[in-house]
Amino acid sequence: MIGRCVAGVLLGFPLAAALLRLFLHALPNDGADWLIPVLILFFPLWMALISGAFAFRNAGRAWVTLGSATIAAFFALWLAR
């Protein structure tokens, strides 16, 4: 159980940041007008990812799934620049 919590905390933080950055990148003017609302949305999204980590059967699946999602999100950011 602690492994899923740590996976959600450590991998959920960069995943939430990357997902919100992708959202901002899709908006006009690179999302400059939406920066503050997105920053406010960051914490609830991170908490949702931490909570979602407990949906996995074991810690290994949580680490692999959240890790691959984080890598995919940062790869999408790299492609978008």
mmCIF file of the N, C-alpha and C atoms, coordinates in Angstrom:
data_MODEL
# 
_entry.id   MODEL 
# 
loop_
_atom_site.group_PDB 
_atom_site.id 
_atom_site.type_symbol 
_atom_site.label_atom_id 
_atom_site.label_alt_id 
_atom_site.label_comp_id 
_atom_site.label_asym_id 
_atom_site.label_entity_id 
_atom_site.label_seq_id 
_atom_site.pdbx_PDB_ins_code 
_atom_site.Cartn_x 
_atom_site.Cartn_y 
_atom_site.Cartn_z 
_atom_site.occupancy 
_atom_site.B_iso_or_equiv 
_atom_site.pdbx_formal_charge 
_atom_site.auth_seq_id 
_atom_site.auth_comp_id 
_atom_site.auth_asym_id 
_atom_site.auth_atom_id 
_atom_site.pdbx_PDB_model_num 
ATOM 1   N N  . MET A 1 1  ? 0.817  -1.193 0.000   1.00 0.00 ? 1  MET A N  1 
ATOM 2   C CA . MET A 1 1  ? 0.000  0.000  0.000   1.00 0.00 ? 1  MET A CA 1 
ATOM 3   C C  . MET A 1 1  ? 0.862  1.259  0.000   1.00 0.00 ? 1  MET A C  1 
ATOM 4   N N  . ILE A 1 2  ? 1.951  1.241  0.711   1.00 0.00 ? 2  ILE A N  1 
ATOM 5   C CA . ILE A 1 2  ? 2.826  2.409  0.737   1.00 0.00 ? 2  ILE A CA 1 
ATOM 6   C C  . ILE A 1 2  ? 3.501  2.620  -0.621  1.00 0.00 ? 2  ILE A C  1 
ATOM 7   N N  . GLY A 1 3  ? 3.737  1.513  -1.337  1.00 0.00 ? 3  GLY A N  1 
ATOM 8   C CA . GLY A 1 3  ? 4.347  1.628  -2.661  1.00 0.00 ? 3  GLY A CA 1 
ATOM 9   C C  . GLY A 1 3  ? 3.460  2.358  -3.642  1.00 0.00 ? 3  GLY A C  1 
ATOM 10  N N  . ARG A 1 4  ? 2.160  2.113  -3.575  1.00 0.00 ? 4  ARG A N  1 
ATOM 11  C CA . ARG A 1 4  ? 1.233  2.821  -4.454  1.00 0.00 ? 4  ARG A CA 1 
ATOM 12  C C  . ARG A 1 4  ? 1.150  4.293  -4.079  1.00 0.00 ? 4  ARG A C  1 
ATOM 13  N N  . CYS A 1 5  ? 1.204  4.579  -2.794  1.00 0.00 ? 5  CYS A N  1 
ATOM 14  C CA . CYS A 1 5  ? 1.173  5.973  -2.340  1.00 0.00 ? 5  CYS A CA 1 
ATOM 15  C C  . CYS A 1 5  ? 2.413  6.720  -2.827  1.00 0.00 ? 5  CYS A C  1 
ATOM 16  N N  . VAL A 1 6  ? 3.563  6.109  -2.685  1.00 0.00 ? 6  VAL A N  1 
ATOM 17  C CA . VAL A 1 6  ? 4.806  6.750  -3.123  1.00 0.00 ? 6  VAL A CA 1 
ATOM 18  C C  . VAL A 1 6  ? 4.818  6.916  -4.639  1.00 0.00 ? 6  VAL A C  1 
ATOM 19  N N  . ALA A 1 7  ? 4.295  5.933  -5.361  1.00 0.00 ? 7  ALA A N  1 
ATOM 20  C CA . ALA A 1 7  ? 4.213  6.050  -6.822  1.00 0.00 ? 7  ALA A CA 1 
ATOM 21  C C  . ALA A 1 7  ? 3.315  7.220  -7.207  1.00 0.00 ? 7  ALA A C  1 
ATOM 22  N N  . GLY A 1 8  ? 2.196  7.345  -6.532  1.00 0.00 ? 8  GLY A N  1 
ATOM 23  C CA . GLY A 1 8  ? 1.303  8.456  -6.834  1.00 0.00 ? 8  GLY A CA 1 
ATOM 24  C C  . GLY A 1 8  ? 1.909  9.803  -6.518  1.00 0.00 ? 8  GLY A C  1 
ATOM 25  N N  . VAL A 1 9  ? 2.637  9.874  -5.420  1.00 0.00 ? 9  VAL A N  1 
ATOM 26  C CA . VAL A 1 9  ? 3.248  11.154 -5.029  1.00 0.00 ? 9  VAL A CA 1 
ATOM 27  C C  . VAL A 1 9  ? 4.409  11.512 -5.955  1.00 0.00 ? 9  VAL A C  1 
ATOM 28  N N  . LEU A 1 10 ? 5.311  10.571 -6.172  1.00 0.00 ? 10 LEU A N  1 
ATOM 29  C CA . LEU A 1 10 ? 6.520  10.878 -6.944  1.00 0.00 ? 10 LEU A CA 1 
ATOM 30  C C  . LEU A 1 10 ? 6.282  10.959 -8.441  1.00 0.00 ? 10 LEU A C  1 
ATOM 31  N N  . LEU A 1 11 ? 5.397  10.126 -8.965  1.00 0.00 ? 11 LEU A N  1 
ATOM 32  C CA . LEU A 1 11 ? 5.148  10.151 -10.403 1.00 0.00 ? 11 LEU A CA 1 
ATOM 33  C C  . LEU A 1 11 ? 3.933  11.001 -10.763 1.00 0.00 ? 11 LEU A C  1 
ATOM 34  N N  . GLY A 1 12 ? 3.045  11.210 -9.809  1.00 0.00 ? 12 GLY A N  1 
ATOM 35  C CA . GLY A 1 12 ? 1.878  12.034 -10.077 1.00 0.00 ? 12 GLY A CA 1 
ATOM 36  C C  . GLY A 1 12 ? 2.213  13.504 -10.215 1.00 0.00 ? 12 GLY A C  1 
ATOM 37  N N  . PHE A 1 13 ? 3.201  13.967 -9.474  1.00 0.00 ? 13 PHE A N  1 
ATOM 38  C CA . PHE A 1 13 ? 3.592  15.377 -9.538  1.00 0.00 ? 13 PHE A CA 1 
ATOM 39  C C  . PHE A 1 13 ? 4.065  15.775 -10.936 1.00 0.00 ? 13 PHE A C  1 
ATOM 40  N N  . PRO A 1 14 ? 5.077  15.083 -11.507 1.00 0.00 ? 14 PRO A N  1 
ATOM 41  C CA . PRO A 1 14 ? 5.491  15.493 -12.858 1.00 0.00 ? 14 PRO A CA 1 
ATOM 42  C C  . PRO A 1 14 ? 4.441  15.184 -13.922 1.00 0.00 ? 14 PRO A C  1 
ATOM 43  N N  . LEU A 1 15 ? 3.635  14.133 -13.697 1.00 0.00 ? 15 LEU A N  1 
ATOM 44  C CA . LEU A 1 15 ? 2.588  13.829 -14.668 1.00 0.00 ? 15 LEU A CA 1 
ATOM 45  C C  . LEU A 1 15 ? 1.534  14.932 -14.694 1.00 0.00 ? 15 LEU A C  1 
ATOM 46  N N  . ALA A 1 16 ? 1.129  15.411 -13.532 1.00 0.00 ? 16 ALA A N  1 
ATOM 47  C CA . ALA A 1 16 ? 0.161  16.511 -13.474 1.00 0.00 ? 16 ALA A CA 1 
ATOM 48  C C  . ALA A 1 16 ? 0.735  17.767 -14.122 1.00 0.00 ? 16 ALA A C  1 
ATOM 49  N N  . ALA A 1 17 ? 1.987  18.047 -13.858 1.00 0.00 ? 17 ALA A N  1 
ATOM 50  C CA . ALA A 1 17 ? 2.616  19.229 -14.446 1.00 0.00 ? 17 ALA A CA 1 
ATOM 51  C C  . ALA A 1 17 ? 2.687  19.115 -15.968 1.00 0.00 ? 17 ALA A C  1 
ATOM 52  N N  . ALA A 1 18 ? 3.063  17.951 -16.457 1.00 0.00 ? 18 ALA A N  1 
ATOM 53  C CA . ALA A 1 18 ? 3.181  17.768 -17.905 1.00 0.00 ? 18 ALA A CA 1 
ATOM 54  C C  . ALA A 1 18 ? 1.812  17.824 -18.582 1.00 0.00 ? 18 ALA A C  1 
ATOM 55  N N  . LEU A 1 19 ? 0.803  17.230 -17.970 1.00 0.00 ? 19 LEU A N  1 
ATOM 56  C CA . LEU A 1 19 ? -0.533 17.259 -18.561 1.00 0.00 ? 19 LEU A CA 1 
ATOM 57  C C  . LEU A 1 19 ? -1.087 18.676 -18.620 1.00 0.00 ? 19 LEU A C  1 
ATOM 58  N N  . LEU A 1 20 ? -0.876 19.433 -17.567 1.00 0.00 ? 20 LEU A N  1 
ATOM 59  C CA . LEU A 1 20 ? -1.367 20.811 -17.576 1.00 0.00 ? 20 LEU A CA 1 
ATOM 60  C C  . LEU A 1 20 ? -0.572 21.683 -18.539 1.00 0.00 ? 20 LEU A C  1 
ATOM 61  N N  . ARG A 1 21 ? 0.694  21.403 -18.700 1.00 0.00 ? 21 ARG A N  1 
ATOM 62  C CA . ARG A 1 21 ? 1.495  22.151 -19.678 1.00 0.00 ? 21 ARG A CA 1 
ATOM 63  C C  . ARG A 1 21 ? 1.040  21.831 -21.095 1.00 0.00 ? 21 ARG A C  1 
ATOM 64  N N  . LEU A 1 22 ? 0.695  20.571 -21.345 1.00 0.00 ? 22 LEU A N  1 
ATOM 65  C CA . LEU A 1 22 ? 0.150  20.218 -22.654 1.00 0.00 ? 22 LEU A CA 1 
ATOM 66  C C  . LEU A 1 22 ? -1.166 20.946 -22.904 1.00 0.00 ? 22 LEU A C  1 
ATOM 67  N N  . PHE A 1 23 ? -1.989 21.049 -21.860 1.00 0.00 ? 23 PHE A N  1 
ATOM 68  C CA . PHE A 1 23 ? -3.245 21.782 -21.983 1.00 0.00 ? 23 PHE A CA 1 
ATOM 69  C C  . PHE A 1 23 ? -2.981 23.248 -22.305 1.00 0.00 ? 23 PHE A C  1 
ATOM 70  N N  . LEU A 1 24 ? -2.030 23.860 -21.608 1.00 0.00 ? 24 LEU A N  1 
ATOM 71  C CA . LEU A 1 24 ? -1.703 25.264 -21.869 1.00 0.00 ? 24 LEU A CA 1 
ATOM 72  C C  . LEU A 1 24 ? -1.137 25.449 -23.269 1.00 0.00 ? 24 LEU A C  1 
ATOM 73  N N  . HIS A 1 25 ? -0.359 24.483 -23.710 1.00 0.00 ? 25 HIS A N  1 
ATOM 74  C CA . HIS A 1 25 ? 0.253  24.583 -25.033 1.00 0.00 ? 25 HIS A CA 1 
ATOM 75  C C  . HIS A 1 25 ? -0.804 24.551 -26.137 1.00 0.00 ? 25 HIS A C  1 
ATOM 76  N N  . ALA A 1 26 ? -1.914 23.865 -25.882 1.00 0.00 ? 26 ALA A N  1 
ATOM 77  C CA . ALA A 1 26 ? -2.972 23.768 -26.885 1.00 0.00 ? 26 ALA A CA 1 
ATOM 78  C C  . ALA A 1 26 ? -3.806 25.041 -26.985 1.00 0.00 ? 26 ALA A C  1 
ATOM 79  N N  . LEU A 1 27 ? -3.740 25.902 -26.002 1.00 0.00 ? 27 LEU A N  1 
ATOM 80  C CA . LEU A 1 27 ? -4.527 27.132 -26.002 1.00 0.00 ? 27 LEU A CA 1 
ATOM 81  C C  . LEU A 1 27 ? -3.836 28.214 -26.822 1.00 0.00 ? 27 LEU A C  1 
ATOM 82  N N  . PRO A 1 28 ? -4.613 29.195 -27.314 1.00 0.00 ? 28 PRO A N  1 
ATOM 83  C CA . PRO A 1 28 ? -3.993 30.304 -28.032 1.00 0.00 ? 28 PRO A CA 1 
ATOM 84  C C  . PRO A 1 28 ? -3.073 31.119 -27.110 1.00 0.00 ? 28 PRO A C  1 
ATOM 85  N N  . ASN A 1 29 ? -2.061 31.683 -27.707 1.00 0.00 ? 29 ASN A N  1 
ATOM 86  C CA . ASN A 1 29 ? -1.086 32.501 -26.985 1.00 0.00 ? 29 ASN A CA 1 
ATOM 87  C C  . ASN A 1 29 ? -0.378 31.683 -25.914 1.00 0.00 ? 29 ASN A C  1 
ATOM 88  N N  . ASP A 1 30 ? -0.262 30.398 -26.162 1.00 0.00 ? 30 ASP A N  1 
ATOM 89  C CA . ASP A 1 30 ? 0.411  29.448 -25.260 1.00 0.00 ? 30 ASP A CA 1 
ATOM 90  C C  . ASP A 1 30 ? -0.199 29.436 -23.864 1.00 0.00 ? 30 ASP A C  1 
ATOM 91  N N  . GLY A 1 31 ? -1.479 29.762 -23.774 1.00 0.00 ? 31 GLY A N  1 
ATOM 92  C CA . GLY A 1 31 ? -2.204 29.682 -22.515 1.00 0.00 ? 31 GLY A CA 1 
ATOM 93  C C  . GLY A 1 31 ? -1.857 30.743 -21.497 1.00 0.00 ? 31 GLY A C  1 
ATOM 94  N N  . ALA A 1 32 ? -1.340 31.864 -21.939 1.00 0.00 ? 32 ALA A N  1 
ATOM 95  C CA . ALA A 1 32 ? -0.932 32.907 -20.998 1.00 0.00 ? 32 ALA A CA 1 
ATOM 96  C C  . ALA A 1 32 ? -2.111 33.437 -20.179 1.00 0.00 ? 32 ALA A C  1 
ATOM 97  N N  . ASP A 1 33 ? -3.276 33.485 -20.778 1.00 0.00 ? 33 ASP A N  1 
ATOM 98  C CA . ASP A 1 33 ? -4.455 33.993 -20.056 1.00 0.00 ? 33 ASP A CA 1 
ATOM 99  C C  . ASP A 1 33 ? -5.004 32.983 -19.058 1.00 0.00 ? 33 ASP A C  1 
ATOM 100 N N  . TRP A 1 34 ? -4.652 31.732 -19.192 1.00 0.00 ? 34 TRP A N  1 
ATOM 101 C CA . TRP A 1 34 ? -5.190 30.661 -18.350 1.00 0.00 ? 34 TRP A CA 1 
ATOM 102 C C  . TRP A 1 34 ? -4.174 30.154 -17.327 1.00 0.00 ? 34 TRP A C  1 
ATOM 103 N N  . LEU A 1 35 ? -3.068 30.812 -17.158 1.00 0.00 ? 35 LEU A N  1 
ATOM 104 C CA . LEU A 1 35 ? -2.002 30.307 -16.293 1.00 0.00 ? 35 LEU A CA 1 
ATOM 105 C C  . LEU A 1 35 ? -2.449 30.163 -14.839 1.00 0.00 ? 35 LEU A C  1 
ATOM 106 N N  . ILE A 1 36 ? -3.066 31.162 -14.264 1.00 0.00 ? 36 ILE A N  1 
ATOM 107 C CA . ILE A 1 36 ? -3.474 31.103 -12.854 1.00 0.00 ? 36 ILE A CA 1 
ATOM 108 C C  . ILE A 1 36 ? -4.541 30.035 -12.623 1.00 0.00 ? 36 ILE A C  1 
ATOM 109 N N  . PRO A 1 37 ? -5.599 29.944 -13.445 1.00 0.00 ? 37 PRO A N  1 
ATOM 110 C CA . PRO A 1 37 ? -6.555 28.853 -13.222 1.00 0.00 ? 37 PRO A CA 1 
ATOM 111 C C  . PRO A 1 37 ? -5.931 27.463 -13.350 1.00 0.00 ? 37 PRO A C  1 
ATOM 112 N N  . VAL A 1 38 ? -4.991 27.320 -14.255 1.00 0.00 ? 38 VAL A N  1 
ATOM 113 C CA . VAL A 1 38 ? -4.331 26.020 -14.416 1.00 0.00 ? 38 VAL A CA 1 
ATOM 114 C C  . VAL A 1 38 ? -3.450 25.729 -13.213 1.00 0.00 ? 38 VAL A C  1 
ATOM 115 N N  . LEU A 1 39 ? -2.789 26.724 -12.668 1.00 0.00 ? 39 LEU A N  1 
ATOM 116 C CA . LEU A 1 39 ? -1.987 26.510 -11.467 1.00 0.00 ? 39 LEU A CA 1 
ATOM 117 C C  . LEU A 1 39 ? -2.864 26.113 -10.282 1.00 0.00 ? 39 LEU A C  1 
ATOM 118 N N  . ILE A 1 40 ? -4.057 26.668 -10.217 1.00 0.00 ? 40 ILE A N  1 
ATOM 119 C CA . ILE A 1 40 ? -4.989 26.283 -9.158  1.00 0.00 ? 40 ILE A CA 1 
ATOM 120 C C  . ILE A 1 40 ? -5.474 24.856 -9.378  1.00 0.00 ? 40 ILE A C  1 
ATOM 121 N N  . LEU A 1 41 ? -5.607 24.449 -10.618 1.00 0.00 ? 41 LEU A N  1 
ATOM 122 C CA . LEU A 1 41 ? -6.059 23.095 -10.951 1.00 0.00 ? 41 LEU A CA 1 
ATOM 123 C C  . LEU A 1 41 ? -4.988 22.038 -10.699 1.00 0.00 ? 41 LEU A C  1 
ATOM 124 N N  . PHE A 1 42 ? -3.730 22.460 -10.576 1.00 0.00 ? 42 PHE A N  1 
ATOM 125 C CA . PHE A 1 42 ? -2.636 21.504 -10.429 1.00 0.00 ? 42 PHE A CA 1 
ATOM 126 C C  . PHE A 1 42 ? -2.792 20.616 -9.192  1.00 0.00 ? 42 PHE A C  1 
ATOM 127 N N  . PHE A 1 43 ? -3.079 21.217 -8.052  1.00 0.00 ? 43 PHE A N  1 
ATOM 128 C CA . PHE A 1 43 ? -3.149 20.433 -6.816  1.00 0.00 ? 43 PHE A CA 1 
ATOM 129 C C  . PHE A 1 43 ? -4.274 19.405 -6.840  1.00 0.00 ? 43 PHE A C  1 
ATOM 130 N N  . PRO A 1 44 ? -5.506 19.755 -7.263  1.00 0.00 ? 44 PRO A N  1 
ATOM 131 C CA . PRO A 1 44 ? -6.539 18.711 -7.338  1.00 0.00 ? 44 PRO A CA 1 
ATOM 132 C C  . PRO A 1 44 ? -6.206 17.594 -8.328  1.00 0.00 ? 44 PRO A C  1 
ATOM 133 N N  . LEU A 1 45 ? -5.552 17.946 -9.433  1.00 0.00 ? 45 LEU A N  1 
ATOM 134 C CA . LEU A 1 45 ? -5.157 16.909 -10.385 1.00 0.00 ? 45 LEU A CA 1 
ATOM 135 C C  . LEU A 1 45 ? -4.111 15.987 -9.783  1.00 0.00 ? 45 LEU A C  1 
ATOM 136 N N  . TRP A 1 46 ? -3.164 16.553 -9.068  1.00 0.00 ? 46 TRP A N  1 
ATOM 137 C CA . TRP A 1 46 ? -2.142 15.742 -8.415  1.00 0.00 ? 46 TRP A CA 1 
ATOM 138 C C  . TRP A 1 46 ? -2.769 14.817 -7.370  1.00 0.00 ? 46 TRP A C  1 
ATOM 139 N N  . MET A 1 47 ? -3.710 15.334 -6.597  1.00 0.00 ? 47 MET A N  1 
ATOM 140 C CA . MET A 1 47 ? -4.405 14.503 -5.600  1.00 0.00 ? 47 MET A CA 1 
ATOM 141 C C  . MET A 1 47 ? -5.225 13.403 -6.277  1.00 0.00 ? 47 MET A C  1 
ATOM 142 N N  . ALA A 1 48 ? -5.807 13.690 -7.429  1.00 0.00 ? 48 ALA A N  1 
ATOM 143 C CA . ALA A 1 48 ? -6.546 12.664 -8.171  1.00 0.00 ? 48 ALA A CA 1 
ATOM 144 C C  . ALA A 1 48 ? -5.615 11.567 -8.664  1.00 0.00 ? 48 ALA A C  1 
ATOM 145 N N  . LEU A 1 49 ? -4.415 11.938 -9.080  1.00 0.00 ? 49 LEU A N  1 
ATOM 146 C CA . LEU A 1 49 ? -3.443 10.935 -9.519  1.00 0.00 ? 49 LEU A CA 1 
ATOM 147 C C  . LEU A 1 49 ? -2.953 10.089 -8.344  1.00 0.00 ? 49 LEU A C  1 
ATOM 148 N N  . ILE A 1 50 ? -2.767 10.706 -7.196  1.00 0.00 ? 50 ILE A N  1 
ATOM 149 C CA . ILE A 1 50 ? -2.378 9.949  -6.010  1.00 0.00 ? 50 ILE A CA 1 
ATOM 150 C C  . ILE A 1 50 ? -3.493 8.980  -5.632  1.00 0.00 ? 50 ILE A C  1 
ATOM 151 N N  . SER A 1 51 ? -4.722 9.449  -5.650  1.00 0.00 ? 51 SER A N  1 
ATOM 152 C CA . SER A 1 51 ? -5.852 8.579  -5.326  1.00 0.00 ? 51 SER A CA 1 
ATOM 153 C C  . SER A 1 51 ? -6.012 7.481  -6.362  1.00 0.00 ? 51 SER A C  1 
ATOM 154 N N  . GLY A 1 52 ? -5.781 7.811  -7.615  1.00 0.00 ? 52 GLY A N  1 
ATOM 155 C CA . GLY A 1 52 ? -5.890 6.825  -8.683  1.00 0.00 ? 52 GLY A CA 1 
ATOM 156 C C  . GLY A 1 52 ? -4.848 5.731  -8.592  1.00 0.00 ? 52 GLY A C  1 
ATOM 157 N N  . ALA A 1 53 ? -3.735 6.013  -7.940  1.00 0.00 ? 53 ALA A N  1 
ATOM 158 C CA . ALA A 1 53 ? -2.700 4.991  -7.785  1.00 0.00 ? 53 ALA A CA 1 
ATOM 159 C C  . ALA A 1 53 ? -3.186 3.837  -6.922  1.00 0.00 ? 53 ALA A C  1 
ATOM 160 N N  . PHE A 1 54 ? -4.160 4.084  -6.076  1.00 0.00 ? 54 PHE A N  1 
ATOM 161 C CA . PHE A 1 54 ? -4.691 3.018  -5.227  1.00 0.00 ? 54 PHE A CA 1 
ATOM 162 C C  . PHE A 1 54 ? -5.654 2.108  -5.974  1.00 0.00 ? 54 PHE A C  1 
ATOM 163 N N  . ALA A 1 55 ? -5.985 2.430  -7.202  1.00 0.00 ? 55 ALA A N  1 
ATOM 164 C CA . ALA A 1 55 ? -6.862 1.580  -8.001  1.00 0.00 ? 55 ALA A CA 1 
ATOM 165 C C  . ALA A 1 55 ? -6.123 0.380  -8.579  1.00 0.00 ? 55 ALA A C  1 
ATOM 166 N N  . PHE A 1 56 ? -4.804 0.414  -8.555  1.00 0.00 ? 56 PHE A N  1 
ATOM 167 C CA . PHE A 1 56 ? -4.020 -0.691 -9.107  1.00 0.00 ? 56 PHE A CA 1 
ATOM 168 C C  . PHE A 1 56 ? -3.949 -1.838 -8.108  1.00 0.00 ? 56 PHE A C  1 
ATOM 169 N N  . ARG A 1 57 ? -3.762 -3.040 -8.643  1.00 0.00 ? 57 ARG A N  1 
ATOM 170 C CA . ARG A 1 57 ? -3.704 -4.233 -7.783  1.00 0.00 ? 57 ARG A CA 1 
ATOM 171 C C  . ARG A 1 57 ? -2.487 -4.238 -6.865  1.00 0.00 ? 57 ARG A C  1 
ATOM 172 N N  . ASN A 1 58 ? -1.357 -3.803 -7.401  1.00 0.00 ? 58 ASN A N  1 
ATOM 173 C CA . ASN A 1 58 ? -0.148 -3.793 -6.583  1.00 0.00 ? 58 ASN A CA 1 
ATOM 174 C C  . ASN A 1 58 ? 0.705  -2.573 -6.944  1.00 0.00 ? 58 ASN A C  1 
ATOM 175 N N  . ALA A 1 59 ? 1.755  -2.391 -6.185  1.00 0.00 ? 59 ALA A N  1 
ATOM 176 C CA . ALA A 1 59 ? 2.595  -1.209 -6.367  1.00 0.00 ? 59 ALA A CA 1 
ATOM 177 C C  . ALA A 1 59 ? 3.349  -1.245 -7.690  1.00 0.00 ? 59 ALA A C  1 
ATOM 178 N N  . GLY A 1 60 ? 3.723  -2.424 -8.126  1.00 0.00 ? 60 GLY A N  1 
ATOM 179 C CA . GLY A 1 60 ? 4.460  -2.533 -9.382  1.00 0.00 ? 60 GLY A CA 1 
ATOM 180 C C  . GLY A 1 60 ? 3.670  -2.014 -10.566 1.00 0.00 ? 60 GLY A C  1 
ATOM 181 N N  . ARG A 1 61 ? 2.406  -2.370 -10.614 1.00 0.00 ? 61 ARG A N  1 
ATOM 182 C CA . ARG A 1 61 ? 1.567  -1.878 -11.708 1.00 0.00 ? 61 ARG A CA 1 
ATOM 183 C C  . ARG A 1 61 ? 1.385  -0.371 -11.621 1.00 0.00 ? 61 ARG A C  1 
ATOM 184 N N  . ALA A 1 62 ? 1.274  0.151  -10.435 1.00 0.00 ? 62 ALA A N  1 
ATOM 185 C CA . ALA A 1 62 ? 1.138  1.604  -10.275 1.00 0.00 ? 62 ALA A CA 1 
ATOM 186 C C  . ALA A 1 62 ? 2.394  2.306  -10.775 1.00 0.00 ? 62 ALA A C  1 
ATOM 187 N N  . TRP A 1 63 ? 3.560  1.800  -10.396 1.00 0.00 ? 63 TRP A N  1 
ATOM 188 C CA . TRP A 1 63 ? 4.816  2.400  -10.841 1.00 0.00 ? 63 TRP A CA 1 
ATOM 189 C C  . TRP A 1 63 ? 4.960  2.341  -12.353 1.00 0.00 ? 63 TRP A C  1 
ATOM 190 N N  . VAL A 1 64 ? 4.656  1.184  -12.935 1.00 0.00 ? 64 VAL A N  1 
ATOM 191 C CA . VAL A 1 64 ? 4.823  1.030  -14.388 1.00 0.00 ? 64 VAL A CA 1 
ATOM 192 C C  . VAL A 1 64 ? 3.834  1.907  -15.144 1.00 0.00 ? 64 VAL A C  1 
ATOM 193 N N  . THR A 1 65 ? 2.586  1.908  -14.721 1.00 0.00 ? 65 THR A N  1 
ATOM 194 C CA . THR A 1 65 ? 1.571  2.672  -15.436 1.00 0.00 ? 65 THR A CA 1 
ATOM 195 C C  . THR A 1 65 ? 1.793  4.171  -15.293 1.00 0.00 ? 65 THR A C  1 
ATOM 196 N N  . LEU A 1 66 ? 1.990  4.633  -14.075 1.00 0.00 ? 66 LEU A N  1 
ATOM 197 C CA . LEU A 1 66 ? 2.219  6.071  -13.885 1.00 0.00 ? 66 LEU A CA 1 
ATOM 198 C C  . LEU A 1 66 ? 3.551  6.508  -14.490 1.00 0.00 ? 66 LEU A C  1 
ATOM 199 N N  . GLY A 1 67 ? 4.545  5.643  -14.414 1.00 0.00 ? 67 GLY A N  1 
ATOM 200 C CA . GLY A 1 67 ? 5.843  5.965  -15.015 1.00 0.00 ? 67 GLY A CA 1 
ATOM 201 C C  . GLY A 1 67 ? 5.765  6.067  -16.519 1.00 0.00 ? 67 GLY A C  1 
ATOM 202 N N  . SER A 1 68 ? 5.071  5.123  -17.148 1.00 0.00 ? 68 SER A N  1 
ATOM 203 C CA . SER A 1 68 ? 4.950  5.184  -18.603 1.00 0.00 ? 68 SER A CA 1 
ATOM 204 C C  . SER A 1 68 ? 4.071  6.359  -19.031 1.00 0.00 ? 68 SER A C  1 
ATOM 205 N N  . ALA A 1 69 ? 3.057  6.685  -18.242 1.00 0.00 ? 69 ALA A N  1 
ATOM 206 C CA . ALA A 1 69 ? 2.235  7.864  -18.557 1.00 0.00 ? 69 ALA A CA 1 
ATOM 207 C C  . ALA A 1 69 ? 3.048  9.144  -18.428 1.00 0.00 ? 69 ALA A C  1 
ATOM 208 N N  . THR A 1 70 ? 3.907  9.209  -17.429 1.00 0.00 ? 70 THR A N  1 
ATOM 209 C CA . THR A 1 70 ? 4.764  10.390 -17.252 1.00 0.00 ? 70 THR A CA 1 
ATOM 210 C C  . THR A 1 70 ? 5.745  10.515 -18.406 1.00 0.00 ? 70 THR A C  1 
ATOM 211 N N  . ILE A 1 71 ? 6.358  9.406  -18.790 1.00 0.00 ? 71 ILE A N  1 
ATOM 212 C CA . ILE A 1 71 ? 7.296  9.434  -19.921 1.00 0.00 ? 71 ILE A CA 1 
ATOM 213 C C  . ILE A 1 71 ? 6.578  9.839  -21.197 1.00 0.00 ? 71 ILE A C  1 
ATOM 214 N N  . ALA A 1 72 ? 5.374  9.297  -21.409 1.00 0.00 ? 72 ALA A N  1 
ATOM 215 C CA . ALA A 1 72 ? 4.608  9.645  -22.607 1.00 0.00 ? 72 ALA A CA 1 
ATOM 216 C C  . ALA A 1 72 ? 4.224  11.122 -22.610 1.00 0.00 ? 72 ALA A C  1 
ATOM 217 N N  . ALA A 1 73 ? 3.857  11.667 -21.464 1.00 0.00 ? 73 ALA A N  1 
ATOM 218 C CA . ALA A 1 73 ? 3.481  13.076 -21.394 1.00 0.00 ? 73 ALA A CA 1 
ATOM 219 C C  . ALA A 1 73 ? 4.681  13.979 -21.680 1.00 0.00 ? 73 ALA A C  1 
ATOM 220 N N  . PHE A 1 74 ? 5.836  13.628 -21.127 1.00 0.00 ? 74 PHE A N  1 
ATOM 221 C CA . PHE A 1 74 ? 7.023  14.449 -21.407 1.00 0.00 ? 74 PHE A CA 1 
ATOM 222 C C  . PHE A 1 74 ? 7.502  14.283 -22.838 1.00 0.00 ? 74 PHE A C  1 
ATOM 223 N N  . PHE A 1 75 ? 7.293  13.114 -23.417 1.00 0.00 ? 75 PHE A N  1 
ATOM 224 C CA . PHE A 1 75 ? 7.618  12.922 -24.830 1.00 0.00 ? 75 PHE A CA 1 
ATOM 225 C C  . PHE A 1 75 ? 6.699  13.772 -25.697 1.00 0.00 ? 75 PHE A C  1 
ATOM 226 N N  . ALA A 1 76 ? 5.423  13.844 -25.330 1.00 0.00 ? 76 ALA A N  1 
ATOM 227 C CA . ALA A 1 76 ? 4.488  14.696 -26.069 1.00 0.00 ? 76 ALA A CA 1 
ATOM 228 C C  . ALA A 1 76 ? 4.876  16.174 -25.938 1.00 0.00 ? 76 ALA A C  1 
ATOM 229 N N  . LEU A 1 77 ? 5.341  16.564 -24.758 1.00 0.00 ? 77 LEU A N  1 
ATOM 230 C CA . LEU A 1 77 ? 5.828  17.937 -24.593 1.00 0.00 ? 77 LEU A CA 1 
ATOM 231 C C  . LEU A 1 77 ? 7.054  18.194 -25.471 1.00 0.00 ? 77 LEU A C  1 
ATOM 232 N N  . TRP A 1 78 ? 7.917  17.209 -25.551 1.00 0.00 ? 78 TRP A N  1 
ATOM 233 C CA . TRP A 1 78 ? 9.114  17.361 -26.382 1.00 0.00 ? 78 TRP A CA 1 
ATOM 234 C C  . TRP A 1 78 ? 8.728  17.480 -27.845 1.00 0.00 ? 78 TRP A C  1 
ATOM 235 N N  . LEU A 1 79 ? 7.733  16.702 -28.273 1.00 0.00 ? 79 LEU A N  1 
ATOM 236 C CA . LEU A 1 79 ? 7.276  16.781 -29.658 1.00 0.00 ? 79 LEU A CA 1 
ATOM 237 C C  . LEU A 1 79 ? 6.571  18.115 -29.948 1.00 0.00 ? 79 LEU A C  1 
ATOM 238 N N  . ALA A 1 80 ? 5.929  18.671 -28.952 1.00 0.00 ? 80 ALA A N  1 
ATOM 239 C CA . ALA A 1 80 ? 5.152  19.898 -29.157 1.00 0.00 ? 80 ALA A CA 1 
ATOM 240 C C  . ALA A 1 80 ? 6.010  21.149 -29.208 1.00 0.00 ? 80 ALA A C  1 
ATOM 241 N N  . ARG A 1 81 ? 7.252  21.078 -28.779 1.00 0.00 ? 81 ARG A N  1 
ATOM 242 C CA . ARG A 1 81 ? 8.047  22.310 -28.762 1.00 0.00 ? 81 ARG A CA 1 
ATOM 243 C C  . ARG A 1 81 ? 8.578  22.654 -30.091 1.00 0.00 ? 81 ARG A C  1 
# 
